[in-house]
Amino acid sequence: MTFLSSRLSWLSHAWSEPGLHVAKHLAHVTIFLSIIIVFSLSSGTLNGGARTYSAATSGAATSGSATKLHHSIDANNNNIDPVDHRADAEAAAADGADGSKDKKKLPPPPPPPPDDGGAGPSLPHPLLLLLQLLRFLPILAFPQSLFNFLGLTCFNAFPARAKLKGSPLLAPFICLRVVTRGDYPDLVRSNVARNLETCQRVCMENYHFEVVTDIKIDLPENKRVRQLVVPTSYRTKSGAMFKARALQYCLEEDVNVLADNDWIVHLDEETIVTDAALRGILNFVLDGKHQFGQGLITYANEYIQNWFTTLADSFRVSDDMGKLRFQLKMFHKPLFGWKGSYVVTQVGAERRVTFDHGPDGSVAEDNFFGMVAQRDGYSFDFIEGEMWEKSPFTIYDFLQQRKRWLQGLLLVVHNRQIPIKTKWLMAMSLYSWVTMPVAIVTVALSAVFPVFVPWPLNFITAFVGGVNIYMYIFGVIKSFRVDRLGWLRMIACIAGALVTMPFNMLVENIAVLKGLYGDKYKFYVVKKLTMTDSSVVNVV
């Protein structure tokens, strides 16, 4: 047992050696493709019975038609050549009389099954038609699943650590901006101090922190920390609310101290900056080709408060490495949207786009901002290096968080300021989320009442299912890292993610139902606690 443990420990560390990045990626792609192939081959169980039944019906109908055609030809022959017919009849009578010849009689053809579309007699035709139409719902999720697949396979999923491409001394000025309501002052103080140490370790010089808060926080005196308290009397021109209001306050002429060619790194109050993320940000701003950027956030670092929500958020990690990375690297646009943290913006571009977009742009202010920037022709890119955050501490907070995201996206997609050509992919992604409860029920019913669907649609359904399943697996591998846990614990975490997946889908479905009928102009903030150890060095 000791030998096995030592071998597994050696394998865990060897697997994490820098030289194995390509090998890890190839292994990951192989597993990914295998899962999709398995799903595609097994997808026939959803409509294979219907296809067979339909083929049998078609074959029986063809046989019946052939029999009718044969009799019709015989009848026609009777009219055309009655002499031959009488000769045949006399010969047959003679054979029957002397019994010298055996007449083989063909069995009568079986009656064709009832024409019910292949779903069985117990399913009424209107319901059959409805079930067939609902089987098209997975098409809504196909674009984002395709982007996730391409992002996770076309780019190395296990890249080497980002290296600086220039001196930090030559980098433009960077403002790391934290927006908070001020409800968790200890958390803000702890994370600001910790992130300051990380900036010093990377040898950054041209930077400072801004803490934007509704309630004043007792922060230690530091020349690199500036606190902005948003006045209760402050109103934007369009009536922006919540976080969008605070972000817009920072851009006002009498408040802003940044030049247009400076840069802002937007952080949540619980965000932990890593060395790798700062190196990626420095490379991004030194390059200067794009006005906006975003990178990967993981949720399984250090202390884990809630294993269910953390494992569920492994899907978001895969989404960052898949869809987000592919859209920003290939198209340089947030076609499906982006997040509100680990956002890097050029000050001049942010001031022109603004966060002042009224109530509709105040619930999912990050996505509204991204859609407006995309509409106006700005360029985006993916930033290497990860930051750390925490998943919601309770399932209730997890539910409320998803509900707010859904409601905010509904406001973005239905807002007329954003043209359809800009938001159509986001709309498809959103509607696939909204219709997820119906889609799941439809797939389940298809196993009981098989319906015939075209094979491309069946493949799309299998592809979407395979991609989503694997995203949980990859998210766990990317979040927990085998060199920290070892293979046995890693396998346990992967199994846990797969086991919790049905419950996660249940919570997501509840969030959809509550989000569709609740008040959309609310901004729920999840509960946060100080669970980090400031002595930990975040060198990822």
Secondary structure, 3 states (H helix, E strand, C coil): CHHHHHHHHHHHHHHCCHHHHHHHHHHHHHHHHHHHHHHHHHCHHHHHHHHHHHHHHHHHHHHHHHHHHHHHHHHHHHHHCHHHHHHHHHHHHHHHHHCCCCCCCCCCCCCCCCCCCCCCCCCCHHHHHHHHHHCCCHHHHHHHHHHHHHHHHHCCCCCCCCCCCCCHHHCCCEEEEEEECCCCHHHHHHHHHHHHHHHHHCCCCCEEEEEEECCCCCCCCCCCEEEEECCCCCCCCCCCCHHHHHHHHHCCCCCCCCCCCCEEEEECCCCECCHHHHHHHHHHHHHCCCCEEEEEEECCCCCCCCHHHHHHCHHHHHHHHHHHHHHHHHHCCCCCCCCCCCEEEEHHHHHHHCCCCCHHHCCCHHHHHHHHHHHCCCCEEEEEEEEECCCCCCHHHHHHHHHHHHHHHHHHHCCCCCCHHHHHHHHHHHHHHHCHHHHHHHHHHHHHCCCCCCHHHHHHHHHHHHHHHHHHHHHHHHHHCHHHHCHHHHHHHHHHHHHHHHHHHHHHHHHHHHHHHCCCCCCCCCCCCCCCCCCCCCCC
